[in-house]
């Protein structure tokens, strides 16, 4: 029997699953994510799943981790202090592709050096300037090195890295090791972000591995890449940038494994966001332009993911304008009233009862605040400190906490910093009122929705006649916004270019009339012509109606709530290596290798050498990562030009992909 452990660290929960013989989920568990030390939550989830399955730790043959840590760190501007060594470029190039923003005030050295398009040395590397910079800049946690045309000849990047390592001992990221494509500034952004993440991801993986050992699990640990494939923990420590979008990618791999879907849209609803991606030919669709995260476009291959601020805990906004009024959801997440009432029932119920006895609905009714434990509050202004002191460790209604309009801005800043959480009515509360959920305090949810239902719209009438009517309005709105999200993705992925933004097409009156099966002089029919796989713990509550709205088959697999943890363990170890052959002159074919360019008189021989070198690198790396039963796929992208009625070789990109299942430990 082979037992594999999958773990996913999400924003709210850390999930763990055990899979037997790669085909059966035998246990799953959730634990709250511990932001101060993610390994604590990881350990709790693993312990819970082992207890549930009644298996001993030494029976685990493999462990795999997916994480949002890298993505969140880049979005929030966190990470170590880095330095960029920029070789052969101009100072003005630092402004391209957001490179200056990626550095975020960290130092950069622009020095002479680099190579030409053909791989020849353009200018000698300025070693003196590099050594002087290293002597004058201390406290750097990681270096990024990017040289002009390093993918044609990496000699200057490698030499700079050697000098940095000798003088500082700090980790160095060379841009040519992250991508074989041209575009130096974009490669430099990727190298800078990788260097920034190295220390953080290294600590997470180290702590996770230590926690596994403490629990008695000695099996090798894998990490999910942003494209859904697995890499070894050691490779993830060297190239943490490749773990961005790891969590969403794991969800899609999990969806594919659970459903065996070849072509489908995957919609993963969490508490904060809905992530939508496409499975094409059984694999996650990859973003051809490179993963975008935290406002930066990288050269990292990752899933093409569209993220929308729509989830089970999205804030419900009341629309009072117009005759009918209505509700809108998100994008901010709030604590459901039913959840905060389960933690402080006396306070919440007493306040809600008092608010219900009032003749008018107050601005802050149903809203409470609490401090998030374990989050340090540093560098705060006077108003923020006053609010925190007033709040203390209590749950407090906003009507009591906020005394002036100016303090509302201070509260927003505390919420943005993650120091304070605020409650409000959410779809989760609506589901409690409708009897679809019974996780928290349904009576508190009902009181909160009754208050909101009393708000007046343009006609002077109440927004809704009862809490149940309002709850259905909220769930219907979640259905509508989810349907729009899926339509946007479908239009964006269509082969036909409509020449109109996908969001506009999804909301177009003809699209909406088609969904409603309009019949007049025109008969309009619109439907999603692909299955949708609904993921997330709340998907069974909300997504059947989405399938009806889009006239498509909605697949809600068993274990949909832990699909991300499943995806963390069922993927394949996959590594790609790419290289280029150019033609610097007629009849000459140049292979660009790590050790420098090599020339041939025949293109076939040049391509054969490059393919052999890349095959050795890819197979060796994936085998070192712990793969067996290795499969190799070779792709040749040969570009030619027609000159005087003849096809002339211009350039070729060769990519070798080696993949295999992780080799499991013997029990």
MOCOR-V888901 format. One record per residue. PHI is phi in radians with two decimals (none if undefined). PSI is psi in radians with two decimals (NA if undefined). OMEGA is omega in degrees with one decimal (NA if undefined). Layout:
PHI;PSI;OMEGA + PHI;PSI;OMEGA
This chain:
none;2.32;177.2 + -1.89;2.12;178.0 + -1.94;2.15;179.8 + -2.02;2.40;-178.6 + -1.88;2.17;176.1 + -2.00;2.36;-178.8 + -2.30;2.35;175.5 + -2.24;2.20;176.8 + -1.73;1.85;178.6 + -1.72;-3.09;-178.1 + -1.19;-0.59;-178.2 + -1.90;-0.84;-175.5 + -2.10;2.62;167.3 + -1.84;2.14;-177.4 + -1.82;2.58;175.2 + -2.39;2.48;175.8 + -2.37;2.70;170.5 + -2.06;2.25;-179.9 + -2.09;2.26;-178.9 + -1.76;2.24;174.7 + 0.93;0.56;174.7 + 1.10;0.21;-176.7 + -2.43;0.04;-176.0 + -2.58;2.17;174.0 + -1.42;2.07;-177.4 + -1.82;-0.24;177.9 + -2.87;2.61;175.1 + -2.57;2.63;-178.4 + -2.69;2.75;177.7 + -2.22;2.57;173.2 + -2.46;2.58;178.1 + -1.07;2.35;177.0 + -1.17;2.30;-179.2 + -1.77;1.74;-172.1 + -1.13;-0.60;-178.8 + -1.14;-0.60;177.8 + -2.65;1.71;-173.9 + -1.02;-0.49;-177.3 + -1.13;-0.43;178.3 + -1.15;-0.85;177.5 + -1.11;-0.67;177.2 + -1.04;-0.80;-179.1 + -1.10;-0.70;179.5 + -1.14;-0.74;-179.7 + -1.13;-0.72;179.9 + -1.15;-0.78;179.4 + -1.04;-0.71;-179.0 + -1.13;-0.71;-177.5 + -1.28;-0.58;176.5 + -1.18;-0.71;178.4 + -1.12;-0.73;-178.0 + -1.11;-0.71;-177.7 + -1.48;-0.19;-178.0 + 0.97;0.85;176.0 + -2.11;2.67;179.3 + -1.55;2.64;-177.3 + -1.00;-0.58;-177.1 + -1.27;-0.07;176.0 + -1.49;-0.20;-179.4 + -1.27;2.19;-177.6 + -1.66;-0.43;-178.5 + -2.73;2.56;176.2 + -2.27;2.53;-179.7 + -2.51;2.53;-173.0 + -2.19;2.30;165.8 + -2.02;2.58;-172.1 + -2.61;2.58;173.7 + -1.70;0.13;-173.1 + -1.05;-0.83;-178.2 + -1.10;-0.78;179.4 + -1.07;-0.86;-178.2 + -1.08;-0.68;-179.0 + -1.09;-0.75;-179.5 + -1.23;-0.67;178.3 + -1.10;-0.70;-175.5 + -1.60;0.05;177.1 + 1.24;0.51;-178.7 + -1.69;2.97;177.9 + 2.26;-3.13;-176.3 + -1.40;2.99;176.2 + -1.46;2.18;-174.9 + -2.09;2.95;172.8 + -2.37;2.45;178.5 + -1.86;2.24;171.3 + -1.80;1.92;-169.8 + -1.93;1.87;-167.0 + -1.86;2.14;174.3 + 1.50;0.10;-179.6 + -1.86;3.10;176.1 + -1.75;2.77;176.4 + -1.01;-0.62;-177.8 + -1.15;-0.39;179.7 + -1.19;-0.27;178.1 + -1.15;-0.34;-179.7 + -1.51;-0.14;-176.1 + -1.46;2.49;176.0 + 1.00;0.43;176.2 + 1.29;0.41;-176.4 + -1.11;-0.71;178.8 + -1.12;-0.66;177.3 + -1.15;-0.67;179.5 + -1.12;-0.64;178.0 + -1.22;-0.57;174.2 + 0.91;0.82;177.5 + 1.57;-0.16;177.7 + -1.28;2.73;-172.2 + -1.28;2.66;174.8 + -2.42;2.46;176.2 + -2.03;2.08;176.2 + -1.79;2.03;-176.2 + -2.28;2.86;179.9 + -1.22;2.63;179.3 + 2.53;-2.82;178.2 + 1.66;3.03;-176.3 + -2.23;2.98;178.2 + -1.55;3.04;179.8 + -1.02;-0.52;-178.3 + -1.51;-0.09;177.8 + 1.74;-0.01;177.6 + -1.40;2.63;-179.9 + -1.16;2.16;180.0 + -1.45;-0.88;-178.9 + -2.49;2.46;178.0 + -1.05;2.58;178.7 + -1.19;2.30;-179.4 + -1.46;1.46;-177.3 + -1.17;-0.65;-177.9 + -1.05;-0.80;179.7 + -1.12;-0.67;179.4 + -1.11;-0.82;-178.2 + -1.14;-0.66;178.2 + -1.14;-0.69;178.3 + -1.10;-0.77;-178.9 + -1.14;-0.61;178.8 + -1.20;-0.50;-173.9 + -1.73;-0.12;-178.8 + -2.11;1.91;180.0 + -1.95;2.95;176.7 + 1.29;0.41;178.0 + -1.57;2.22;-178.0 + -1.48;-0.37;179.7 + -2.88;2.55;-179.7 + -1.94;2.51;171.4 + -2.00;2.34;179.8 + -2.14;2.17;178.7 + -2.37;2.12;-178.9 + -2.04;2.63;179.3 + -1.07;2.24;-179.7 + 0.94;0.67;178.4 + -1.15;-0.42;177.7 + -1.30;-0.25;174.1 + -1.58;-0.56;176.5 + -2.79;1.92;-175.2 + -1.53;0.22;-171.4 + -0.97;-0.76;-176.5 + -1.26;-0.61;175.0 + -1.11;-0.77;-178.5 + -1.15;-0.68;179.5 + -1.19;-0.74;177.7 + -1.08;-0.72;179.4 + -1.09;-0.70;179.5 + -1.09;-0.76;-179.0 + -1.15;-0.76;-179.5 + -1.08;-0.78;-179.0 + -1.09;-0.76;-179.7 + -1.11;-0.68;-173.3 + -1.52;-0.49;-173.1 + -2.11;-0.52;-175.2 + 1.31;0.01;-179.5 + -1.36;2.68;178.0 + -1.14;2.52;-177.8 + -2.16;2.33;174.8 + -1.92;2.08;175.5 + -1.65;2.33;-173.2 + -1.12;-0.57;-176.6 + -1.23;-0.31;178.8 + -1.41;-0.23;-179.6 + -1.71;-0.43;180.0 + -2.76;2.51;177.1 + -1.65;0.08;-176.1 + -1.54;2.72;173.4 + -1.27;3.07;-177.1 + 1.73;1.38;-176.3 + -1.01;-0.84;-179.2 + -1.05;-0.69;-179.9 + -1.22;-0.65;175.0 + -1.12;-0.64;180.0 + -1.15;-0.71;176.3 + -1.00;-0.82;-179.1 + -1.08;-0.72;-180.0 + -1.16;-0.70;179.3 + -1.10;-0.82;-179.3 + -1.13;-0.66;177.5 + -1.09;-0.80;179.9 + -1.08;-0.63;-179.3 + -1.18;-0.56;-175.1 + -1.51;-0.33;-169.6 + -0.92;-0.88;-177.7 + -1.11;-0.74;-176.9 + -1.15;-0.86;-178.9 + -1.18;-0.63;178.2 + -1.06;-0.72;178.9 + -1.17;-0.75;-179.8 + -1.07;-0.86;-177.6 + -1.15;-0.71;178.0 + -1.07;-0.77;179.0 + -1.15;-0.69;179.4 + -1.13;-0.75;178.4 + -1.13;-0.71;176.8 + -1.07;-0.71;-178.7 + -1.14;-0.69;177.3 + -1.05;-0.77;-179.9 + -1.14;-0.69;177.9 + -1.06;-0.58;179.5 + -1.42;-0.12;179.9 + 1.61;0.27;179.2 + -1.71;2.00;-177.5 + -1.86;0.06;-178.8 + -1.15;2.68;177.8 + -1.12;2.58;-179.6 + -1.89;2.33;176.1 + -1.91;2.87;177.5 + -2.31;2.47;-179.7 + -1.44;2.30;174.6 + -1.46;2.98;-179.7 + -1.20;-0.25;177.5 + -1.69;0.09;177.8 + 1.65;-0.22;178.1 + -1.42;2.90;179.1 + -1.70;2.69;171.0 + -2.41;2.81;178.5 + -1.27;2.77;178.4 + -1.03;-0.64;-179.9 + -1.16;-0.71;178.0 + -1.16;-0.66;178.5 + -1.13;-0.59;178.7 + -1.18;-0.59;-179.9 + -1.41;-0.61;-175.6 + -2.22;1.09;-176.4 + -1.10;-0.42;179.5 + -1.00;-0.48;-178.4 + -1.31;-0.11;177.8 + -1.62;0.02;175.9 + -1.14;2.46;-174.8 + 1.13;0.37;178.7 + -1.05;-0.81;-177.5 + -1.07;-0.93;177.2 + -1.04;-0.66;179.0 + -1.09;-0.71;178.9 + -1.09;-0.64;178.6 + -1.07;-0.73;-177.5 + -1.22;-0.72;176.3 + -1.08;-0.71;177.2 + -1.09;-0.71;178.4 + -1.09;-0.73;179.7 + -1.12;-0.72;-179.4 + -1.20;-0.70;-177.4 + -1.22;-0.56;-172.2 + -1.96;-0.28;-173.0 + 1.00;0.50;180.0 + -1.23;2.35;177.1 + -1.57;-0.72;-179.7 + -2.44;2.04;-177.8 + -2.88;2.74;167.6 + -1.57;2.43;177.7 + -1.97;2.19;179.1 + -2.11;2.00;-174.9 + -1.94;1.89;-178.9 + -1.70;2.19;175.5 + -1.99;-2.82;177.7 + -1.30;-0.58;-173.4 + -1.84;-0.74;-171.3 + -2.30;2.86;167.2 + -2.05;2.14;179.4 + -1.84;2.24;-178.5 + -2.13;2.31;178.8 + -2.56;3.00;-175.5 + -2.02;2.29;167.3 + -1.64;2.13;179.7 + -2.19;2.15;-177.9 + 0.96;0.68;175.2 + 1.41;0.03;-178.3 + -2.21;2.68;174.9 + -1.11;2.36;174.5 + -1.17;2.36;-176.9 + -1.73;2.45;178.0 + -1.26;1.97;-175.2 + -1.16;-0.40;-178.6 + -1.52;-0.03;-177.8 + 1.65;2.66;-175.7 + -1.12;2.36;173.2 + -1.89;2.21;179.6 + -2.63;2.40;179.3 + 1.06;0.48;-179.8 + 1.47;-0.01;-178.2 + -1.91;2.31;173.6 + -1.62;2.05;-176.7 + -1.80;3.10;174.7 + -1.81;0.46;-179.4 + -1.61;2.28;175.6 + -1.27;2.18;-179.9 + -2.64;2.92;-178.2 + -1.09;2.54;174.0 + -1.39;1.79;-170.9 + -2.12;2.34;172.9 + -1.94;2.12;-176.6 + -1.94;2.27;-179.4 + -2.18;2.50;179.7 + -1.33;1.24;-176.8 + -2.53;2.03;-179.5 + -2.70;-3.09;-178.7 + -1.13;-0.39;-179.5 + -1.92;0.37;177.7 + -1.17;2.49;179.9 + -1.20;2.37;175.9 + -1.56;2.12;176.4 + -1.83;2.35;179.4 + -1.59;2.28;175.7 + -1.70;1.91;-177.8 + -1.69;-0.26;179.5 + -1.27;2.70;179.0 + 1.49;2.97;-174.8 + -1.31;-0.69;-174.4 + -1.56;-0.50;-174.3 + 1.20;-3.02;179.6 + 2.91;-2.90;178.8 + -2.34;2.73;175.4 + -2.44;2.57;-173.7 + -1.97;2.44;170.5 + 1.41;-2.97;-2.1 + -1.46;-0.13;-176.9 + -1.36;2.51;175.5 + -1.61;2.47;174.0 + -2.30;2.90;175.0 + -1.31;2.21;174.6 + -1.01;2.49;178.2 + -1.05;-0.64;179.4 + -1.11;-0.53;179.1 + -1.32;-0.84;-177.6 + -1.19;-0.49;176.7 + -1.22;-0.54;178.3 + -1.25;-0.36;179.8 + -1.62;-0.55;179.8 + -2.41;1.19;-171.1 + -1.06;-0.75;-176.0 + -1.12;-0.84;-178.9 + -1.05;-0.89;-173.8 + -1.14;-0.82;-178.3 + -1.16;-0.70;178.6 + -1.06;-0.77;-179.1 + -1.18;-0.78;179.8 + -1.07;-0.71;178.3 + -1.08;-0.74;178.7 + -1.10;-0.74;179.7 + -1.16;-0.62;179.4 + -1.19;-0.49;-180.0 + -1.35;-0.26;-179.9 + -1.29;2.64;-178.5 + -1.38;-0.34;178.1 + -2.22;2.73;178.7 + -1.53;2.16;-178.2 + -1.40;2.79;-178.7 + -1.04;-0.64;-174.2 + -1.83;0.24;179.3 + -1.06;2.50;-178.0 + 1.28;0.01;-175.2 + -1.80;2.23;177.9 + -2.27;2.84;178.4 + -2.30;2.62;172.8 + -2.57;2.70;177.2 + -1.49;2.48;178.7 + -1.46;2.11;-178.1 + -1.18;2.54;173.8 + 1.47;-0.05;179.2 + -1.71;2.12;-177.7 + -1.33;2.39;179.2 + -1.86;1.75;-178.3 + -2.18;2.61;176.1 + 1.18;0.58;-178.6 + -1.55;2.70;174.0 + -1.42;3.04;-176.6 + -1.08;-0.77;-178.9 + -1.12;-0.72;179.8 + -1.10;-0.73;179.6 + -1.13;-0.68;177.9 + -1.09;-0.75;-180.0 + -1.11;-0.75;179.5 + -1.11;-0.70;178.7 + -1.12;-0.70;179.4 + -1.16;-0.65;-178.1 + -1.29;-0.75;-177.2 + 0.99;-2.41;178.8 + -1.79;0.32;-176.0 + -1.65;2.91;162.9 + -1.66;2.16;-171.0 + -2.27;2.36;174.9 + -1.19;2.52;-178.4 + -1.09;-0.55;179.7 + -1.07;-0.45;178.1 + -1.64;-0.53;-175.7 + -1.36;-0.70;-175.8 + -1.66;2.15;-177.5 + -1.92;-0.33;177.6 + -2.42;2.82;176.9 + -1.07;-0.60;-178.1 + -1.08;-0.52;-177.4 + -1.28;-0.31;177.6 + -1.11;-0.70;177.6 + -1.15;-0.67;178.4 + -1.13;-0.69;178.2 + -1.12;-0.73;178.1 + -1.02;-0.72;179.3 + -1.13;-0.67;177.8 + -1.16;-0.65;177.4 + -1.17;-0.75;179.6 + -1.09;-0.57;178.3 + -1.38;-0.13;-179.2 + 1.36;0.28;-178.1 + -1.50;-0.58;-177.9 + -2.22;2.51;172.6 + -2.01;2.50;-178.7 + -2.07;2.50;179.7 + -1.64;2.89;175.9 + -3.07;2.99;178.8 + -1.28;2.37;-175.7 + -2.37;2.95;171.9 + -1.01;-0.54;176.8 + -1.07;-0.69;176.7 + -1.14;-0.74;178.9 + -1.04;-0.70;180.0 + -1.16;-0.59;175.1 + -1.14;-0.73;-179.7 + -1.14;-0.65;-178.9 + -1.45;-0.03;178.5 + 1.40;0.24;179.6 + -1.48;-0.42;178.3 + -2.26;2.58;173.9 + -2.44;0.57;-175.8 + -1.30;-0.70;-173.9 + -2.09;-2.51;-172.2 + -1.65;1.71;-176.6 + -1.19;-0.59;-178.8 + -1.17;-0.68;176.1 + -1.12;-0.70;177.5 + -1.06;-0.73;-179.0 + -1.12;-0.74;179.0 + -1.11;-0.73;-179.3 + -1.12;-0.76;179.7 + -1.19;-0.56;176.0 + -1.11;-0.69;177.1 + -1.09;-0.85;-178.3 + -1.15;-0.64;-179.7 + -1.08;-0.43;-178.5 + -1.36;-0.18;-179.7 + -1.08;2.54;-175.0 + -1.64;2.46;177.7 + -1.81;-2.98;-173.0 + -1.02;-0.56;-179.5 + -1.37;-0.19;-174.1 + 1.62;-0.14;178.8 + -1.39;2.85;175.8 + -1.24;2.67;-179.9 + -1.01;-0.73;-179.2 + -2.59;2.68;-176.1 + -1.38;-0.29;-178.0 + -2.81;2.85;175.2 + -1.02;-0.62;-178.6 + -1.17;-0.69;178.6 + -1.12;-0.77;178.2 + -1.12;-0.71;179.7 + -1.03;-0.73;179.2 + -1.18;-0.62;175.3 + -1.04;-0.74;-178.4 + -1.16;-0.80;179.8 + -1.13;-0.69;177.5 + -1.10;-0.66;178.8 + -1.19;-0.66;175.4 + -1.09;-0.70;176.3 + -1.03;-0.81;-176.7 + -1.14;-0.80;-178.8 + -1.19;-0.61;176.0 + -1.16;-0.73;178.2 + -1.07;-0.73;177.7 + -1.10;-0.71;178.6 + -1.05;-0.77;179.2 + -1.18;-0.69;178.1 + -1.12;-0.73;177.8 + -1.00;-0.80;-179.8 + -1.11;-0.75;-179.3 + -1.09;-0.79;178.4 + -1.11;-0.70;-179.0 + -1.16;-0.55;-177.4 + -1.58;-0.11;179.6 + -1.08;2.50;178.4 + -1.17;-0.53;-178.2 + -1.42;2.32;178.9 + -1.58;1.89;-177.7 + -1.35;-0.25;180.0 + 1.30;0.21;-179.2 + -2.33;2.45;178.0 + -0.94;2.46;-176.0 + -1.07;-0.58;178.8 + -1.13;-0.68;178.6 + -1.18;-0.69;179.1 + -1.12;-0.70;-179.2 + -1.10;-0.60;-177.2 + -1.64;-0.06;-177.6 + -1.01;2.49;-176.4 + -1.05;-0.59;179.3 + -1.19;-0.69;176.6 + -1.08;-0.82;-177.7 + -1.18;-0.68;176.5 + -1.13;-0.65;178.2 + -1.12;-0.67;177.0 + -1.12;-0.54;179.5 + -1.52;0.09;178.2 + 1.02;0.93;-178.6 + -1.04;2.34;175.8 + -2.30;1.91;175.2 + -2.53;-2.34;169.8 + -1.12;-0.51;174.4 + -1.88;2.51;169.5 + -1.84;2.02;-176.8 + -1.99;2.22;177.5 + -2.29;2.19;174.7 + -2.21;2.37;177.4 + -2.64;2.69;173.3 + -1.42;2.08;-172.5 + -1.61;0.67;179.4 + -2.72;2.62;177.4 + -1.19;2.68;173.7 + -2.05;2.26;174.7 + -1.73;2.06;-179.8 + -1.64;2.18;-179.8 + -2.09;2.78;178.5 + 1.97;2.63;-176.3 + -1.05;-0.55;-178.0 + -1.64;-0.01;-177.6 + -0.99;-0.76;179.8 + -1.07;-0.43;179.7 + -1.33;-0.66;-170.1 + -1.86;-0.55;-164.6 + -1.41;-0.40;174.8 + -0.97;-0.68;179.0 + -1.19;-0.55;177.4 + -1.14;-0.74;177.2 + -1.06;-0.72;178.0 + -1.13;-0.71;-179.2 + -1.11;-0.67;-176.9 + -1.67;0.04;177.9 + 0.94;0.80;179.8 + -2.33;2.95;177.5 + -1.43;2.18;178.4 + -1.78;2.07;-179.7 + -1.75;2.12;178.3 + -2.07;1.56;-173.1 + -1.24;2.75;170.4 + -1.07;2.56;-178.0 + 1.17;0.43;-178.5 + -1.06;-0.47;-177.9 + -1.29;-0.25;-179.4 + -2.22;0.51;-178.3 + -1.06;-0.56;-179.7 + -1.14;-0.73;178.3 + -1.19;-0.60;175.8 + -1.12;-0.80;179.1 + -1.07;-0.47;179.7 + -1.16;-0.38;-171.6 + -2.01;-0.27;-175.5 + -1.73;-0.04;-179.0 + -1.29;3.06;178.2 + -1.85;2.57;169.8 + -1.24;2.10;-176.1 + -2.36;2.35;175.6 + -2.35;2.45;178.1 + -2.09;2.46;173.5 + -2.28;2.32;-177.3 + -2.18;2.67;177.7 + -2.70;2.98;-171.9 + -2.25;2.51;168.3 + -2.05;2.21;177.4 + -2.05;3.02;178.4 + -2.22;1.56;-176.4 + -1.19;-0.37;178.7 + -2.71;2.82;-178.3 + -1.05;2.23;179.0 + 1.45;0.08;177.1 + -2.10;2.34;-177.4 + -2.23;2.07;-171.3 + -1.86;2.16;175.7 + -1.67;2.19;-177.5 + -1.69;1.91;-174.2 + -2.05;2.88;179.2 + -1.00;-0.64;-178.5 + -1.50;0.06;179.7 + 2.08;2.89;-176.4 + -1.24;2.60;172.2 + -2.25;2.39;-176.5 + -1.83;2.56;177.4 + -2.36;2.78;177.7 + -1.65;-0.16;179.0 + -2.24;2.36;-177.6 + -1.15;-0.63;-178.4 + -1.07;-0.72;179.9 + -1.19;-0.66;178.5 + -1.12;-0.79;-179.9 + -1.15;-0.67;-179.4 + -1.13;-0.73;178.5 + -1.12;-0.82;-178.6 + -1.05;-0.77;180.0 + -1.08;-0.71;-179.8 + -1.13;-0.74;179.8 + -1.13;-0.80;-178.9 + -1.16;-0.65;179.0 + -1.10;-0.78;178.6 + -1.07;-0.75;-178.6 + -1.13;-0.83;-176.1 + -1.18;-0.82;179.8 + -1.11;-0.75;-179.3 + -1.11;-0.74;-178.5 + -1.18;-0.73;-178.1 + -1.26;-0.53;176.5 + -1.23;-0.73;177.9 + -1.10;-0.51;179.5 + -1.31;-0.20;176.4 + 1.91;0.40;-178.7 + -1.61;2.68;171.9 + -2.38;2.96;-175.4 + 0.91;0.96;-171.7 + -1.33;2.36;177.6 + -2.03;2.41;-176.7 + -2.11;2.30;175.7 + -2.13;2.31;-179.7 + -2.02;2.30;177.0 + -2.14;2.21;176.9 + -1.96;2.06;176.4 + -1.87;1.67;-174.9 + -1.75;2.15;-179.4 + -1.85;2.28;-179.8 + -2.23;2.88;175.6 + -2.31;2.55;-179.6 + -1.60;2.04;-179.5 + -2.22;2.07;178.9 + 0.88;0.93;175.1 + 1.15;0.28;177.2 + -2.19;2.54;175.1 + -1.46;2.09;-176.9 + -1.91;2.29;178.3 + -1.13;2.26;178.1 + -1.92;-0.93;-175.3 + -2.89;2.66;176.2 + -2.41;2.40;173.4 + -1.95;2.14;179.3 + -1.91;2.25;177.7 + -2.15;2.23;177.4 + -2.00;2.20;177.8 + -1.98;2.15;176.6 + -2.01;2.30;-178.3 + -2.52;2.70;178.2 + -2.92;2.87;175.7 + -1.30;2.53;177.5 + -1.06;2.41;176.1 + -1.30;2.17;-174.1 + -1.59;2.67;178.4 + -1.34;2.51;178.1 + -1.50;2.30;-176.5 + -1.38;NA;NA
